[in-house]
């Protein structure tokens, strides 16, 4: 009876779009780490030690170049450069960049972590994030543009979520429908999102400001990992349960 009651409660909370009660310590720790690192870095503008106004821009560029991925340097195989796909996952370029990534991680990370388990989810997140940035670097081998952000790893989470919970309903906002919130199954929303990233990557030239290719690589890696690791043993999400807001 207790299990049935808990299932009803979870479906009801999901239908209301409420915060999930699923414990997700790794997802929470990743979000906290990204927010903390951003707050103490120059991009947040909160630390006066980095300067203000025009003096802040050189500090930001130097910070991103130190901790971010520079494709031309990464592919040389230098030891420090080989670490940057890990450090870049925790560095973000602006408040919008940070909040957008953390929203996606919050919405899709908890259920994926619960399904994989904390240790496996951690290795999955870091490994796919690293490979997504490496894939972007390989496609832009001559680029000296710095790449930062957790988008590649979070895209992998989206790919895994699609395989593990294809029927979970996701609330989406569509600009061409005046940002009207609509609820669709993950198998509708996430492939549509991935297709947009693919199209954007195809139009980008010389290292785009947004690394769409890293999104595509991460998404594909995440879906493939979930397929190989959990094939035939996925747990369907109840049709009425919300994946998030």
C-alpha positions, 0 to 999 in steps of 0.5 A: 500500500505504501508503494502505491500511495507514493506512486500516486503522490509522485504522479500528482506532483508531476502533473502539477509541475512541482519540484520532484522529491527524487534525491539527486545529490550529484545533480545538486552538487554539479549545479552548486559547483557551477554557480559557485565557480561562476560567482567567484569568477570575472564573468559574474561581475561580483568580484571587484578584484577583477576590475570593472567596465572595460578593465573587466574584459581582459580579465574575462578573456584571460580567465576563459583561456586559462580554464576553457578549451582552445581547440588548437591547443587541446589537439597538441596533446599538452598535459595542461590543455588535456585537462581543459575539457574537464575544467571548462564544464564548470565555467560559464560565460554569462548569467544567461549561459549559466542559468540556461544550462543549470535549468536543463540540468535541473530538469533532466538530471535528477531522473537520469541520475536516479536511474543510473546511480550517483557514481555512474552518473558522475562518470557518464556526465564527465566522460560525455562532456569531455568527449563532446568538447573533444569532438568540437575541437577536432572539427575546429582544429585550427580555431583559437576561440575559447570554449566554456560551459557544461552544454556538452555534458548536459546535452548527453543527459538529455540524450540519455533521458530520451532513451530512458524516459521517452514518455515523460512529459516536458513543458516547453515554451515556443517563441512562435506561439507567444511562449505559450507553455505546452506539454509534450512527451520527451520523444517529441521535444528532445529530438526536435531540440537535437535537430535544431542543434544539428541545423545550427551546427551546419550553418556555423562557421569558424568556431561558432559563438555557441558550440552547437556541434558539442551539443550534437555530439553530447546528445548522441553520446548520451543516447548511445550510452543509455542504449548500450547500458540499459537496453531492454531494461528501461523504466518507462515514466508514467504518461502523466508525470512531468519531467520538469518545468 
